[in-house]
Amino acid sequence: MRVVVLRLGHRPQRDRRITTHVALVARAFGAEGMVMVGEDKGVKGSVERVVERWGGPFYLESIRAPIPYIKGWKGKVVHLTMYGVPMGTVMGEIKAGEGGILVVVGAEKVPREVYGLADYNVAVGNQPHSEVGALAVFLDRLFQGAGLDREFQGRLKILPDPRGKRVLDLGLQ
């Protein structure tokens, strides 16, 4: 299943760290890439370094305007918002059928038009919370936990250790 995350409303001075975390969660939990409105070389560089060291594939693309991108998407559009319908009531429909899934997450106020363009406005709980947390829970449920078991072919690999940090450097280029 093809999943891409669209990050709306990135404000470089305010949202750099959160947008980077949205990308890292997207990558770790199974999305193939992230598209963000606007360009931020800091975020792009951070994500590219993670992919280089820890493996991929994962891409980060910048666009100017979200509405044409959403309108041109071939597949389902899922907007994560605390105002939407409970995730559990629509997850089966979201998983069913063909085509990719575009998962839209906001930073600042989401334009009203996005609510109308989305096939599903989905709430991961109806309380204020982080878009990073909502994306992680959504992707985990979408992939039924399989995102956490993915193997990444990177230079670095964590060796699970109950008492410390063990990282294997495979020296791949």
C-alpha positions in Angstrom: 0.0 0.0 0.0 1.4 3.3 -1.1 1.3 6.0 1.7 2.5 9.6 1.4 2.2 12.2 4.1 1.4 15.8 3.2 2.6 18.3 5.8 0.5 21.6 5.6 1.5 24.9 7.0 5.1 24.5 7.9 6.5 27.7 9.4 10.3 27.4 9.3 11.2 29.3 12.4 8.5 27.7 14.5 7.9 24.2 13.1 11.3 22.9 12.0 11.6 20.3 14.8 8.0 19.1 14.6 8.0 18.9 10.8 11.2 16.8 11.0 9.5 14.6 13.6 6.5 14.2 11.3 8.9 13.0 8.5 10.8 10.6 10.8 7.5 9.1 12.1 6.3 8.8 8.5 9.5 7.0 7.5 9.7 4.7 10.5 6.0 3.7 10.5 5.7 2.8 6.8 5.1 5.9 4.5 7.2 6.0 1.4 7.7 9.8 1.5 6.5 13.2 2.7 5.5 16.2 0.8 5.7 19.6 2.5 4.4 23.0 1.6 7.4 25.3 1.3 11.0 24.5 1.3 13.1 24.1 4.4 16.7 23.0 3.8 17.2 22.2 7.5 14.3 19.7 7.5 15.4 18.3 4.2 19.0 17.9 5.3 18.0 16.2 8.6 15.7 13.7 6.8 18.2 13.0 4.1 20.9 12.3 6.7 18.6 9.9 8.6 17.8 8.0 5.3 21.5 7.9 4.4 22.6 6.5 7.8 19.6 4.4 8.8 18.2 3.4 5.4 15.2 4.0 3.3 13.7 4.4 0.9 12.0 7.6 1.9 11.8 10.9 0.2 11.0 14.5 1.1 9.5 16.7 -1.6 8.6 20.4 -1.4 5.6 21.9 -3.2 4.2 25.5 -3.3 0.5 24.8 -3.0 -1.3 22.0 -1.2 -4.7 22.2 -2.9 -3.6 21.3 -6.4 -1.5 18.5 -5.0 -4.5 17.1 -3.1 -6.8 17.5 -6.1 -4.2 15.6 -8.3 -3.7 12.7 -5.9 -4.7 9.3 -7.3 -6.1 7.5 -4.4 -7.7 8.3 -1.0 -7.1 11.5 0.9 -7.1 11.1 4.7 -6.9 14.3 6.8 -6.0 13.8 10.4 -7.9 16.2 12.6 -9.3 16.1 16.1 -12.6 17.2 14.6 -13.1 14.2 12.3 -14.8 10.9 12.7 -13.3 8.3 15.0 -10.5 6.4 13.4 -11.9 3.0 14.3 -15.1 3.7 12.4 -13.5 4.2 9.0 -10.1 2.4 9.1 -11.6 -0.6 7.2 -12.9 1.6 4.4 -9.5 3.4 4.2 -7.6 0.1 3.9 -10.0 -1.3 1.3 -9.6 -0.8 -2.4 -6.8 0.2 -4.7 -4.6 3.3 -5.0 -2.4 5.1 -2.6 -3.3 7.0 0.6 -2.3 10.6 1.1 -2.3 11.4 4.8 -2.7 15.1 5.4 -1.4 16.6 8.7 -1.5 20.3 9.6 0.7 22.7 11.5 -1.2 26.0 11.6 -4.9 26.3 10.9 -5.9 24.0 8.1 -7.7 25.7 5.2 -11.4 24.8 5.2 -11.1 23.5 1.6 -9.0 20.6 2.8 -11.9 19.3 4.9 -14.0 19.2 1.7 -11.3 17.6 -0.5 -10.5 14.8 2.0 -12.2 11.5 1.5 -11.9 11.0 5.2 -11.5 13.6 8.0 -10.2 11.2 10.7 -9.8 11.9 14.4 -7.2 10.0 16.4 -9.1 11.0 19.5 -11.2 14.2 19.8 -8.9 16.1 22.1 -6.0 18.5 21.3 -2.8 16.6 20.7 0.3 16.5 18.5 0.2 15.8 14.8 3.3 13.6 15.3 1.4 11.4 17.8 -1.7 11.3 15.6 0.4 10.2 12.6 2.1 7.5 14.5 -1.1 6.0 15.8 -2.8 6.3 12.4 0.1 4.6 10.5 0.4 1.9 13.2 -3.2 1.0 12.9 -3.2 1.3 9.1 -0.3 -1.1 8.8 -1.5 -3.2 11.7 1.8 -2.8 13.5 3.9 -4.1 10.6 5.6 -0.7 10.2 7.5 -1.3 13.4 8.9 -4.6 12.0 10.3 -3.2 8.8 13.9 -3.8 8.0 15.8 -0.8 6.7 19.0 -1.3 4.6 21.2 1.4 6.1 24.7 1.9 7.2 23.6 1.9 10.9 21.6 -0.8 12.6 20.4 -0.9 16.2 21.1 -4.1 18.1 18.4 -4.3 20.8 19.9 -4.1 24.3 18.0 -4.1 27.6 20.6 -1.9 29.4 22.3 0.3 26.8 22.8 1.5 23.3 24.4 -0.8 20.7 24.6 0.4 17.2 26.3 -1.7 14.4 28.1 0.3 11.7 27.9 -1.7 8.5 30.0 0.8 6.6 27.7 0.7 3.5 27.9 3.5 1.0 
